[in-house]
């Protein structure tokens, strides 16, 4: 692998992202990295006072989206009618500042003592700088967070301290619905003003009408101010879709003042439009009952509970430590299971790219982490999300003339809303990831209630799809799946992608194994006949898998070995990443792999393959892999660790845990890669610590990276709380809470009863 060019903006620290330099050339990257959210709403790290230089302004509300008309050069039957967009929402973090009538804009105004800091403990964003304008020297300190104690509440604070001269600091606290999306097909705005109420400090807007039957969303924002701890109302003015409230603060040398801005955000997903003003007023009364500091303390306490079950401590490598905590924090700021209508958006609240709210990433990458570090209800909510959208999955399959359920590649409501044929209707393996998440939840928690009722409905729908999508080759006497795109999206429309075929057969196998155990009434309603089950068994028994016995590998697809095979290390560094330098035609013809494909199957069905099979496939495919998907490095790190390739595992851990912090793929300015942020945790826990849960037993086969002094992490497993510590002296597993548990540590069986298992 050629060495990546690291673009590191922030200092290395265990719990913080901090810089003392305003890098105007990389503002969008900094805005992505300092984005904050609470699962309900969030925003990029845009400057409160505004910034006229290059910037991507972004505020996002969970579940609020717009169906943008699909535009393609050649329409194909079955195309989705619309492309779902996570739209930019009205801004509420505006605190425009003038000092002695001079607007403060760091793109234009000289400044000193600049600090930008994101505290990962609590998702608190702080920025400070000093400006000298019009005879006054003033230090400004901005702080903001979106609460996980009151999801609809955001808190902003501005402290102005006059260091020299005399200053009149005027602050315009604004709410602004006049926003657009950069990736929109149109110049039109997605929001239409409904009402502005200066007396109440509110604006209300609605998404513009659409012809697709998707409900319009109405949002209401309310703001209130507090000056030096006391409620204050500035001079309020309104315009269509916006409200501004100006407070003027005179300061002499040595004087300081603090202005707090509270914001309440409501959407019609939860509160009907007509009820929003009254509900917002009641919430604002609750929000204003405490100070910024008190609200932050409550918010921080809620964060502390999350960190208690999820933190990973690394001794001896601060960059690795920062990477894993940044990833966990951003995941939790995106999703923590409070709303079964939501999922883990691929950009979260950090950017508008990728459109939809849901990809297969959630089931394949986020679920295995969340199972271990969040309450079971959080993962259960992700499973419920798919079950609730089962009707949409049936619709998607019917659009292709197929039976069963095809879960969407991209969606907000269950209906496919992505318009690239080779992805949307060929990357069918996402169906298997949905089924595998049900298996993982059941195997890890031991809770069979979901799989036996709602889960079996999902599994049967998926199995019926696979049974209709395969075809039987009379020449070979085997079932095949043609015209697909595997996880490696750098190859489209291939025949017999090994991973897709293997996971389709596994889905049929798993469904057949669960049917006898499922709720009898549910199974009866599904009407799975003996003939249908016999066909599923036949497909499973006679599925075709491309293999090469001379190389000892599973072949990625039928013609993969006919390519000009050469390692990715032969690509000139100036041409990496290839997706930003090569034509799509050249990429498709190349042997280079975007992410784990065959190796994804070895990861999922790990206990079904020998070490020799894993090693042969890893040694063949990893050198061909360019890791230009954010999902790639973690799977390779886990397999490398299992195979004793410690240096490679550590290298790939760094790539997944610091993917955005170090901007490996030169695309983080568009937003963070949220759904891959579980990769660092997976690489440590499933990779370095070798955690597995097969046959109802939890086991570990740990190793310590040679430049680390040790690492520790917490797990929740079947009602128990465990603490695992790996050091040069050995590994300890401690039962912190719950019933006794038998585990395997480095090949030795240990019975835990609130004591330590040593290895």
Buried (B, 14 or more C-beta within 10 A) or exposed (E): BBEBEEBEBBBBBEBBBBBEEBEEEBBBBBBBBBBBBBBBBBBBBBBBBBBEEEBBBBBBBBBBBBBBEBEEEEEEEBBBBBBBBBBBBBBBBBBBBBBBEBBBBBBEBEBEEBBBBBBBEBBBBBBBBBBBBBEBBBBBBBBBBBBBBBBBBBBBBBBBBBBEBBBBBBBBBBBBBBBBBEBBEEEEBBBBBBBBBBEBBBBBBBBEEBEBEBEEBBBBBBBBBBBEEEEBEBEBBBEEBBBBBBBEBEBEEEBBBBBBBBBBBBBBBBBEBEEBBEBBBEBBEEBBEBBBEEBBEBBBEBBEEBBEBBBBBBBBBEBBBBBBBBBBBBBBBBBBBBBBBBBBBBBBBBBBBBBBBBBBBBBBBBBBBBBBBBBBEBBBBBBBBBBBBBEBBBBBBBBBEBBBBBBBBBBBBBBBBBBBBBBBBBBBBBBBBBBBBBBBBBBBBEBBEBBBBBBBBBBBBBBBBBBBBBEBBEEEEBBBBBBBBBBBBBBBEBBBBBBBBBBBBBBBBBBBEBBEEBBEEBBEEBEBEEEBBEBBEBBBEBBBBBEEEEEBBBBBBBEBBEBEEEEBEEBEEEEBBBBEEBEEEEBBBBBBBBBBBBBBBBBBBBEEBEEEBBBBBBBBBBBBBBBBBBBBBBBBBBBBBBBEBBEBBBBBBBBBBBBBBBBBBBBBBBBBBBBBBBBBBBBBBBBBBBBBBEEEEBBBBBBBBEEBEBBBBBBBBBEBBBBBBBBEEEBBBBBBEBEEBEBBBBEEEBEBEEEEBEB
